[in-house]
Amino acid sequence: MAKTRILQAETPALEWARQAAIVIGASLFVALCAKITLPLPFTPVPLTLQNFGVLFVGLTLGSRRGFAALLVYLAEGAAGLPVFSPLGPGGIAQILGPTGGFLMAYPFVAFLAGWIMERGKASFLRAAMGGLVAEMALFLGGLSWLAMQTHSLQQAMRWGLYWFVFAEIIKIFLAAGGTTAGRRALKLQA
Protein backbone atom coordinates (compact mmCIF):
# COMPACT_ATOMS: atom_id res chain seq x y z
CA MET A 1 0.00 0.00 0.00
CA ALA A 2 2.76 2.48 0.93
CA LYS A 3 4.67 1.56 -2.24
CA THR A 4 1.56 2.22 -4.35
CA ARG A 5 1.17 5.64 -2.72
CA ILE A 6 4.82 6.50 -3.45
CA LEU A 7 4.47 5.46 -7.10
CA GLN A 8 1.30 7.53 -7.43
CA ALA A 9 3.06 10.54 -5.92
CA GLU A 10 6.03 10.15 -8.29
CA THR A 11 3.97 9.57 -11.41
CA PRO A 12 3.24 13.24 -12.27
CA ALA A 13 6.87 14.20 -11.70
CA LEU A 14 8.12 11.24 -13.72
CA GLU A 15 5.70 12.02 -16.54
CA TRP A 16 6.77 15.68 -16.53
CA ALA A 17 10.42 14.59 -16.71
CA ARG A 18 9.61 12.20 -19.57
CA GLN A 19 7.83 14.93 -21.52
CA ALA A 20 10.71 17.37 -20.90
CA ALA A 21 13.21 14.78 -22.11
CA ILE A 22 11.15 14.20 -25.26
CA VAL A 23 10.99 17.95 -26.00
CA ILE A 24 14.71 18.51 -25.38
CA GLY A 25 15.59 15.39 -27.36
CA ALA A 26 13.47 16.65 -30.25
CA SER A 27 15.29 20.00 -30.22
CA LEU A 28 18.59 18.13 -30.40
CA PHE A 29 17.26 16.01 -33.28
CA VAL A 30 16.56 19.20 -35.25
CA ALA A 31 20.07 20.42 -34.37
CA LEU A 32 21.53 17.20 -35.80
CA CYS A 33 19.45 17.63 -38.95
CA ALA A 34 20.80 21.18 -39.28
CA LYS A 35 24.34 19.81 -39.50
CA ILE A 36 23.48 18.05 -42.76
CA THR A 37 23.80 21.09 -44.99
CA LEU A 38 24.66 21.74 -48.60
CA PRO A 39 25.74 25.30 -49.42
CA LEU A 40 24.38 26.72 -52.64
CA PRO A 41 26.70 29.32 -54.21
CA PHE A 42 23.90 31.47 -55.62
CA THR A 43 21.92 31.97 -52.38
CA PRO A 44 22.64 32.66 -48.71
CA VAL A 45 20.02 30.02 -47.83
CA PRO A 46 21.59 26.55 -47.65
CA LEU A 47 19.88 23.28 -48.46
CA THR A 48 19.57 21.49 -45.13
CA LEU A 49 17.69 18.67 -43.43
CA GLN A 50 16.61 21.10 -40.71
CA ASN A 51 13.15 21.52 -42.24
CA PHE A 52 12.73 17.74 -42.31
CA GLY A 53 13.54 17.68 -38.59
CA VAL A 54 10.98 20.39 -37.85
CA LEU A 55 8.26 18.56 -39.80
CA PHE A 56 9.11 15.21 -38.24
CA VAL A 57 9.07 16.67 -34.73
CA GLY A 58 5.75 18.45 -35.27
CA LEU A 59 4.06 15.48 -36.92
CA THR A 60 5.41 13.01 -34.37
CA LEU A 61 5.12 14.94 -31.12
CA GLY A 62 1.96 16.89 -31.85
CA SER A 63 1.23 20.58 -31.69
CA ARG A 64 2.16 21.47 -28.11
CA ARG A 65 5.28 19.33 -27.73
CA GLY A 66 6.41 20.22 -31.27
CA PHE A 67 5.99 23.94 -30.58
CA ALA A 68 7.86 23.60 -27.27
CA ALA A 69 10.70 21.63 -28.86
CA LEU A 70 11.26 24.28 -31.50
CA LEU A 71 11.11 27.09 -28.94
CA VAL A 72 13.80 25.23 -26.99
CA TYR A 73 15.77 24.86 -30.23
CA LEU A 74 15.63 28.61 -30.93
CA ALA A 75 16.59 29.37 -27.32
CA GLU A 76 19.57 27.01 -27.62
CA GLY A 77 20.67 28.76 -30.79
CA ALA A 78 20.10 32.26 -29.40
CA ALA A 79 22.22 31.30 -26.39
CA GLY A 80 25.08 30.50 -28.75
CA LEU A 81 24.90 26.72 -28.74
CA PRO A 82 25.95 25.30 -32.13
CA VAL A 83 22.51 24.02 -33.14
CA PHE A 84 21.93 25.96 -36.35
CA SER A 85 23.38 25.22 -39.78
CA PRO A 86 27.17 25.44 -39.57
CA LEU A 87 27.21 27.74 -42.62
CA GLY A 88 25.72 30.69 -40.72
CA PRO A 89 27.19 32.96 -38.06
CA GLY A 90 25.28 31.24 -35.25
CA GLY A 91 23.46 32.76 -32.31
CA ILE A 92 21.24 35.82 -32.58
CA ALA A 93 23.07 36.90 -35.75
CA GLN A 94 21.78 33.79 -37.52
CA ILE A 95 18.24 34.39 -36.28
CA LEU A 96 18.41 37.95 -37.63
CA GLY A 97 20.20 36.95 -40.86
CA PRO A 98 18.83 35.77 -44.22
CA THR A 99 17.52 32.48 -42.83
CA GLY A 100 15.95 34.11 -39.77
CA GLY A 101 12.43 34.05 -41.16
CA PHE A 102 12.63 30.30 -41.58
CA LEU A 103 14.11 29.85 -38.10
CA MET A 104 11.52 32.06 -36.39
CA ALA A 105 8.71 30.20 -38.16
CA TYR A 106 9.87 26.78 -36.91
CA PRO A 107 7.78 26.64 -33.70
CA PHE A 108 4.64 27.60 -35.63
CA VAL A 109 5.44 25.14 -38.42
CA ALA A 110 5.82 22.30 -35.90
CA PHE A 111 2.61 23.40 -34.16
CA LEU A 112 0.66 23.48 -37.43
CA ALA A 113 1.94 20.08 -38.60
CA GLY A 114 1.11 18.56 -35.21
CA TRP A 115 -2.28 20.23 -35.04
CA ILE A 116 -3.27 18.73 -38.39
CA MET A 117 -2.08 15.28 -37.26
CA GLU A 118 -4.18 15.57 -34.10
CA ARG A 119 -7.37 16.20 -36.06
CA GLY A 120 -8.00 12.61 -37.11
CA LYS A 121 -6.61 9.14 -37.47
CA ALA A 122 -2.85 9.18 -37.89
CA SER A 123 -2.02 8.12 -41.44
CA PHE A 124 0.58 8.77 -44.09
CA LEU A 125 -1.89 10.90 -46.04
CA ARG A 126 -2.77 13.05 -43.01
CA ALA A 127 0.94 13.44 -42.18
CA ALA A 128 1.76 14.38 -45.79
CA MET A 129 -1.04 16.96 -45.85
CA GLY A 130 0.09 18.34 -42.50
CA GLY A 131 3.64 18.53 -43.79
CA LEU A 132 2.57 20.30 -46.96
CA VAL A 133 0.49 22.92 -45.15
CA ALA A 134 3.25 23.43 -42.57
CA GLU A 135 5.86 23.85 -45.33
CA MET A 136 3.71 26.51 -46.97
CA ALA A 137 3.64 28.37 -43.64
CA LEU A 138 7.41 27.93 -43.34
CA PHE A 139 8.05 29.42 -46.75
CA LEU A 140 5.60 32.25 -46.11
CA GLY A 141 7.64 33.22 -43.03
CA GLY A 142 11.02 32.65 -44.64
CA LEU A 143 10.28 34.44 -47.89
CA SER A 144 8.61 37.37 -46.12
CA TRP A 145 11.74 37.83 -44.02
CA LEU A 146 14.00 37.58 -47.08
CA ALA A 147 11.82 40.07 -48.95
CA MET A 148 12.13 42.54 -46.08
CA GLN A 149 15.90 42.13 -46.06
CA THR A 150 16.37 42.35 -49.82
CA HIS A 151 13.52 44.80 -50.47
CA SER A 152 12.49 42.51 -53.33
CA LEU A 153 9.99 39.68 -53.42
CA GLN A 154 11.56 38.42 -56.66
CA GLN A 155 15.01 38.25 -55.03
CA ALA A 156 13.54 36.52 -51.99
CA MET A 157 11.94 33.89 -54.23
CA ARG A 158 15.20 33.38 -56.14
CA TRP A 159 17.16 32.96 -52.93
CA GLY A 160 14.65 31.07 -50.84
CA LEU A 161 12.14 29.15 -52.93
CA TYR A 162 12.91 27.98 -56.45
CA TRP A 163 15.97 25.89 -55.59
CA PHE A 164 14.25 24.16 -52.69
CA VAL A 165 10.83 23.00 -53.90
CA PHE A 166 11.87 19.51 -55.05
CA ALA A 167 13.91 18.83 -51.90
CA GLU A 168 11.06 20.02 -49.68
CA ILE A 169 8.63 17.62 -51.33
CA ILE A 170 11.02 14.77 -50.55
CA LYS A 171 11.35 15.98 -46.94
CA ILE A 172 7.56 16.07 -46.56
CA PHE A 173 7.25 12.47 -47.73
CA LEU A 174 10.14 11.29 -45.54
CA ALA A 175 8.72 13.02 -42.46
CA ALA A 176 5.24 11.68 -43.17
CA GLY A 177 6.59 8.17 -43.66
CA GLY A 178 8.52 8.18 -40.39
CA THR A 179 5.81 9.74 -38.25
CA THR A 180 3.86 6.60 -37.37
CA ALA A 181 7.02 4.71 -36.46
CA GLY A 182 8.26 7.66 -34.39
CA ARG A 183 5.01 7.95 -32.46
CA ARG A 184 5.00 4.21 -31.83
CA ALA A 185 8.65 4.23 -30.65
CA LEU A 186 7.99 7.09 -28.20
CA LYS A 187 4.63 5.61 -27.11
CA LEU A 188 2.99 8.96 -27.73
CA GLN A 189 -0.63 9.91 -27.71
CA ALA A 190 -1.92 13.23 -29.02
KAQUI-V610805 format. One record per pair of residues at least 24 apart in sequence whose C-alpha atoms are under 6 Angstrom apart, sorted by the first residue. I is the first residue (numbers start at 0). J is the second residue. D is the distance in Angstrom with one decimal. If there is no record, write none. Layout:
i=<I,I>
j=<J,J>
d=<D,D>
//
This chain:
i=<22,25,26,26,30,33,33,34,42,51,53,54,55,57,57,57,57,58,58,59,59,61,62,62,62,65,65,66,66,66,69,70,97,100,100,100,101,101,101,104,104,108,108,123,126,127,130>
j=<68,68,68,72,82,83,84,84,158,170,109,109,174,109,110,112,113,112,113,178,182,113,110,113,114,109,110,106,109,110,106,106,145,140,141,144,137,140,141,137,140,133,137,175,175,175,171>
d=<4.7,5.9,5.1,4.9,4.5,5.7,4.8,5.5,4.9,5.1,5.8,5.9,4.8,3.9,6.0,5.3,4.6,5.3,4.6,5.1,5.4,3.9,4.0,4.1,4.9,5.1,5.7,4.5,5.6,5.0,4.7,5.8,5.9,5.2,4.0,4.8,6.0,6.0,4.2,5.8,5.8,5.0,6.0,5.6,4.7,5.1,5.4>
//
